[in-house]
Amino acid sequence: MAEKKSLPFLEFVTLCCVVFLAVCNISVYYSLNVYLQGLGFNKATSGLLISLYSLSGMFMYLAVSSRINAVNAYRFMFTGMLLVGICGCGYVYINEFWPLLLLRIGQGVGIFMVLAPCVAILVSMTSAENAGSAFSLYSTALLLPYAVMPHVSEQFGPLVAGPEWIYVGTAGLIPLAFLLTVFLKFRTSKIEQRGNGQQEPVSMRDSYANLFRLKILSVLAVNGVYFMIFAGLFFLFQDFALSRGVVKAGYFFSLQMGVMIAIRLFGGAVFDRFSKRGLIVTAFIFTAAGFVLLNDLHDESMLLPIAVVFGTGMGLSAPALNSLMFVVSEPHFRSFNVNMMMFTVHLGSFLGPLLGGIAVDSIGYGGFLWIAASGTACTALIFMLMGRVE
């Protein structure tokens, strides 16, 4: 029996630290919706500007992701970090629509150029035997900034002239990420010689054709809905909380993310033992219930139980969706399909704030929450029924 390949600990931890610092430069924009409205933009325009980051990333995943591998990853990462740092500092000088539009597009391209290569490096150091633990822990590094940055932003808010200075401060983490990436490049320099994770190339025509298999398409669609829900809730929540008289609500995401992280760290047996499709349906039912509860939010005491409900639903969703994609994908399409999961992440993150902002402008937060609850419940029902015909 072949010896089980272990995950390279130091390299993996370094990669997760780079990812954490990069995602801090996404999650710090928890306050962006309120900040943009303070500049005079309405909710719909604010939602558009927020969403442009994800739209640009979405197109980058479609056009460029197939060209990124563990060998050329670092060239992309260094360029992306420079772009992220410059754009993060740009909010101090830019407050008009068209320059902000370009700034948000630049951030989307920059973050793509950092995170997409990180996935290529992760795959290069992962084997079939340790893929579950690797992706579970990696997803924790992606989630932690969303637990930390909203609360940190609210704590530092009174100490600075405006949210734009918090964005600049977070961009100051990029030099540290750069140094860690230089160290990671040195540690993984032998990957190219070993050819670890290499496989026969698959044509783009066959790759895109595989996406239209019902099993693949359904997982991609549900993953997009999941991140549309997450992004809409994340970017609209501060303004929503203020409309209900809750002044400091940033810790809602700290509580929610805490539950999600606990599920991903300690719930491995659950994902192995129970039906992945059943877990996804259960997760969406919990999330729909969370939206119903949010409609009755009137004071801070309700944030804890609602955060637990959302954390349970969203904590179960992503690991079950990613592991289901791994199971239903043919081995030679798995890498491409994982990239397409990231494409739907950006698609959902684009549509969430955009459609959410339009809905709130049209029918208010009450109507938006009922639409979100019913849409989430319908997604669960359709996904459950699709499992019987695949």
C-alpha positions in Angstrom: 0.0 0.0 0.0 1.3 3.4 -1.0 2.2 5.8 1.8 -0.4 8.5 2.3 1.0 11.8 1.1 0.9 14.5 3.8 0.1 18.1 3.2 3.3 20.3 3.3 2.5 22.1 6.6 4.7 25.2 6.4 3.9 25.9 2.8 0.2 25.4 3.3 0.0 27.6 6.4 1.9 30.3 4.5 -0.5 30.1 1.6 -3.5 30.4 3.9 -1.9 33.5 5.5 -1.5 35.1 2.1 -5.2 34.3 1.3 -6.3 35.7 4.6 -4.5 39.0 4.0 -5.8 39.3 0.5 -9.4 38.6 1.5 -9.1 41.3 4.3 -8.9 43.7 1.3 -12.4 42.4 0.2 -14.2 42.1 3.6 -13.1 45.6 4.8 -15.7 47.0 2.3 -18.5 45.9 4.7 -19.1 49.7 5.1 -18.8 50.6 1.4 -22.6 50.7 0.8 -23.1 53.3 3.6 -19.9 55.2 2.5 -21.1 55.5 -1.1 -24.5 56.7 0.0 -22.7 59.3 2.1 -21.0 60.5 -1.1 -24.5 61.1 -2.6 -25.1 57.9 -4.5 -28.5 56.1 -4.2 -28.8 52.5 -3.2 -29.0 51.2 -6.8 -25.9 53.0 -7.9 -24.1 52.0 -4.8 -25.0 48.4 -5.4 -23.7 48.7 -9.0 -20.3 50.1 -7.8 -20.0 47.4 -5.2 -20.9 44.7 -7.7 -18.4 45.8 -10.4 -15.6 44.2 -8.4 -17.2 40.8 -8.8 -18.2 41.5 -12.4 -14.6 42.1 -13.4 -13.4 39.1 -11.4 -16.1 37.0 -13.2 -14.8 37.9 -16.6 -11.2 37.3 -15.5 -12.1 33.8 -14.4 -13.6 33.1 -17.8 -10.8 34.6 -19.9 -7.6 34.0 -17.9 -8.0 31.2 -15.3 -7.1 28.5 -17.8 -3.7 30.1 -18.3 -2.7 30.1 -14.6 -0.8 27.2 -13.1 1.6 26.5 -10.2 4.6 27.5 -12.3 3.5 31.0 -13.4 1.3 31.7 -10.4 3.7 34.0 -8.6 4.1 36.4 -11.5 0.3 36.9 -11.4 0.3 37.2 -7.6 2.9 39.9 -7.4 1.2 42.0 -10.1 -2.2 41.5 -8.4 -0.9 42.6 -5.0 0.5 45.8 -6.5 -2.9 46.6 -8.1 -4.8 45.8 -4.9 -2.6 48.0 -2.8 -2.9 51.0 -5.2 -6.6 50.7 -5.6 -7.1 50.4 -1.8 -5.3 53.7 -1.3 -7.3 55.3 -4.2 -10.5 55.9 -2.1 -8.8 58.8 -0.3 -8.5 60.7 -3.6 -11.5 59.4 -5.6 -15.2 60.2 -4.9 -16.9 60.5 -8.3 -18.8 57.8 -10.2 -16.6 57.1 -13.2 -13.3 57.0 -11.3 -14.9 54.9 -8.6 -16.1 52.5 -11.3 -12.6 52.1 -12.7 -11.3 51.7 -9.1 -13.7 48.8 -8.4 -12.9 47.1 -11.7 -9.2 47.4 -10.8 -9.8 45.8 -7.4 -11.7 42.9 -9.0 -8.8 42.3 -11.4 -6.2 42.6 -8.7 -7.9 40.2 -6.3 -8.4 37.7 -9.1 -4.7 37.9 -9.9 -3.9 37.1 -6.2 -6.5 34.4 -5.4 -6.8 32.4 -8.6 -3.0 31.6 -8.5 -3.4 30.6 -4.8 -5.8 27.9 -6.0 -3.3 26.6 -8.5 -0.6 26.5 -5.8 -3.1 24.7 -3.4 -3.9 22.1 -6.0 -0.2 21.5 -6.7 0.4 20.6 -3.0 -2.8 18.6 -2.5 -3.4 14.9 -3.2 -6.6 12.9 -3.3 -5.9 11.6 0.2 -5.7 15.0 1.8 -8.0 17.1 -0.5 -10.9 17.2 2.1 -8.8 18.6 4.9 -6.9 20.9 2.6 -9.9 22.6 1.1 -11.8 22.7 4.4 -8.9 24.6 6.1 -8.3 26.7 3.0 -12.0 27.8 3.1 -11.5 28.8 6.7 -8.8 31.2 5.7 -11.2 32.6 3.1 -13.9 33.1 5.8 -11.9 34.5 8.7 -11.6 38.0 7.3 -15.4 38.3 7.1 -15.5 37.4 10.8 -12.8 40.0 11.7 -13.0 43.0 9.4 -16.6 44.3 9.9 -16.0 44.4 13.7 -12.5 45.9 13.4 -13.9 48.5 11.0 -16.5 49.6 13.4 -14.0 49.8 16.3 -11.6 52.0 14.3 -14.3 54.0 12.6 -14.5 56.7 15.3 -10.7 57.1 15.2 -10.3 58.1 11.6 -11.7 60.8 9.3 -13.8 58.3 7.3 -14.0 54.7 6.1 -11.6 55.5 3.2 -8.8 55.6 5.7 -9.7 52.1 7.0 -9.5 50.9 3.4 -6.0 52.5 3.1 -4.9 50.9 6.4 -6.1 47.4 5.2 -4.2 47.9 1.9 -1.2 48.3 4.2 -1.4 44.5 4.7 -0.4 43.9 1.1 3.4 44.4 1.7 3.2 41.6 4.3 1.4 39.4 1.9 4.1 40.2 -0.7 6.9 39.1 1.7 5.0 35.9 2.6 4.5 35.1 -1.1 8.3 35.6 -1.7 8.9 33.0 1.1 6.3 30.7 -0.3 7.8 30.9 -3.8 11.2 29.9 -2.3 9.6 27.0 -0.4 7.7 25.7 -3.4 10.4 26.1 -6.0 10.8 22.4 -6.5 7.1 21.9 -7.5 8.0 22.7 -11.1 10.8 20.1 -11.2 8.6 17.4 -9.6 5.7 18.2 -12.0 3.3 17.6 -9.1 -0.3 17.6 -10.1 0.4 17.7 -13.9 -2.1 15.9 -16.2 -2.9 15.7 -19.9 -4.3 18.9 -21.2 -8.1 19.0 -21.9 -9.4 21.2 -24.7 -11.5 24.2 -23.8 -14.3 23.0 -26.0 -14.6 19.7 -24.0 -14.2 21.7 -20.7 -17.1 24.0 -21.4 -19.2 21.2 -22.8 -18.8 19.3 -19.5 -20.5 22.2 -17.7 -23.8 21.5 -19.4 -24.1 18.1 -17.8 -27.1 18.4 -15.4 -25.1 17.3 -12.4 -22.4 19.9 -13.0 -24.7 22.8 -14.1 -27.0 22.3 -11.1 -24.2 22.6 -8.6 -22.8 25.6 -10.3 -26.2 27.3 -10.3 -26.8 26.6 -6.6 -23.3 27.8 -5.7 -24.0 31.1 -7.6 -27.3 31.5 -5.6 -25.5 30.8 -2.4 -22.9 33.6 -3.0 -25.6 36.0 -4.3 -27.3 35.6 -1.0 -24.1 36.0 1.0 -22.9 39.1 -0.9 -26.3 40.8 -0.8 -26.6 40.2 2.9 -23.1 41.3 3.6 -23.0 44.6 1.7 -26.6 45.7 2.6 -26.6 44.6 6.2 -25.1 47.7 7.8 -27.6 50.1 6.2 -30.4 47.6 7.0 -29.4 47.5 10.6 -29.3 51.2 10.8 -32.8 51.4 9.4 -34.0 49.1 12.2 -32.3 51.2 14.9 -29.3 48.9 15.4 -26.2 51.2 15.3 -23.4 48.7 15.7 -24.1 45.4 13.9 -20.7 44.4 12.7 -20.4 41.7 15.2 -23.3 39.9 13.6 -20.9 38.7 10.9 -18.3 37.8 13.6 -20.9 35.5 15.2 -22.1 34.2 11.9 -18.6 33.4 10.6 -17.7 31.9 14.0 -20.5 29.3 13.5 -19.5 28.7 9.9 -15.8 28.2 10.8 -16.7 25.9 13.7 -18.8 23.7 11.3 -16.0 23.6 8.8 -13.3 22.8 11.3 -15.1 20.2 13.4 -17.9 18.9 11.1 -15.9 16.8 8.7 -17.7 13.6 9.8 -21.1 15.2 9.1 -20.1 15.9 5.5 -18.8 12.3 5.1 -21.7 10.6 6.7 -24.8 12.4 5.4 -26.0 13.0 1.8 -24.3 16.1 0.4 -27.5 17.0 -1.5 -29.5 16.6 1.7 -27.1 18.9 3.5 -27.3 21.5 0.8 -31.1 21.5 0.9 -31.0 21.7 4.8 -28.6 24.6 4.6 -30.8 26.6 2.3 -33.8 26.0 4.5 -31.9 27.4 7.5 -30.9 30.4 5.4 -34.4 31.1 4.3 -35.5 31.0 7.9 -32.7 33.5 8.7 -34.2 36.0 6.3 -37.7 35.6 7.8 -36.2 36.2 11.2 -34.3 39.3 10.0 -37.6 40.9 8.9 -38.5 41.0 12.6 -35.2 42.6 13.7 -35.9 45.5 16.2 -33.0 45.5 18.6 -29.5 44.0 19.1 -30.7 41.2 21.3 -32.0 39.4 18.2 -28.7 39.5 16.4 -27.2 36.5 18.2 -29.9 33.8 17.4 -30.3 35.1 13.8 -26.5 35.0 13.3 -26.5 31.3 14.6 -29.3 30.4 12.1 -27.4 32.1 9.2 -24.1 30.6 10.3 -25.5 27.1 10.4 -27.1 27.4 6.9 -24.1 29.0 5.3 -21.6 26.9 7.1 -23.2 23.7 5.7 -23.6 25.1 2.2 -20.1 25.7 0.8 -18.3 22.5 2.0 -21.2 20.3 0.8 -21.3 22.1 -2.6 -17.6 21.9 -3.2 -17.4 18.2 -2.2 -20.4 17.4 -4.3 -18.7 19.1 -7.3 -15.6 17.0 -6.7 -17.7 13.8 -6.6 -19.8 14.5 -9.7 -16.9 15.8 -11.9 -14.8 13.5 -14.1 -11.2 13.5 -12.8 -9.8 15.4 -15.9 -12.4 18.2 -15.5 -12.1 18.7 -11.7 -9.6 21.5 -11.8 -11.6 23.4 -14.5 -14.8 22.8 -12.7 -13.4 24.2 -9.4 -12.4 27.4 -11.4 -15.9 27.6 -12.6 -17.2 27.3 -9.1 -15.1 30.5 -8.5 -16.7 32.0 -11.5 -20.1 31.5 -10.0 -18.8 33.0 -6.7 -18.1 36.2 -8.6 -21.4 36.0 -10.6 -23.3 35.7 -7.3 -21.3 38.4 -5.7 -22.0 40.7 -8.6 -25.8 40.0 -8.7 -26.3 40.1 -4.9 -25.5 43.7 -4.1 -26.8 44.9 -7.5 -30.2 43.2 -7.4 -30.4 43.8 -3.6 -29.8 47.5 -4.0 -32.5 47.8 -6.8 -35.0 45.8 -4.7 -34.4 47.9 -1.6 -34.8 51.1 -3.6 -38.1 49.7 -5.1 -39.8 47.8 -2.2 -37.8 48.5 0.9 -35.9 46.1 3.1 -39.1 44.2 4.2 -39.9 43.3 0.6 -36.3 42.5 -0.2 -36.1 40.0 2.8 -39.3 38.2 1.8 -38.0 37.8 -1.8 -34.7 36.5 -0.5 -36.4 34.0 1.9 -38.8 32.7 -0.8 -36.1 32.5 -3.5 -33.8 30.6 -1.1 -36.6 28.1 -0.2 -37.5 27.6 -3.9 -33.8 26.9 -4.7 -33.8 24.2 -2.1 -36.9 22.6 -3.4 -35.8 22.7 -7.1 -32.3 21.3 -6.2 -33.9 18.5 -4.2 -36.2 17.6 -7.1 -33.3 17.7 -9.6 -31.5 15.1 -7.6 -34.2 12.6 -8.6 -33.8 13.1 -12.4 -30.0 13.3 -12.7 
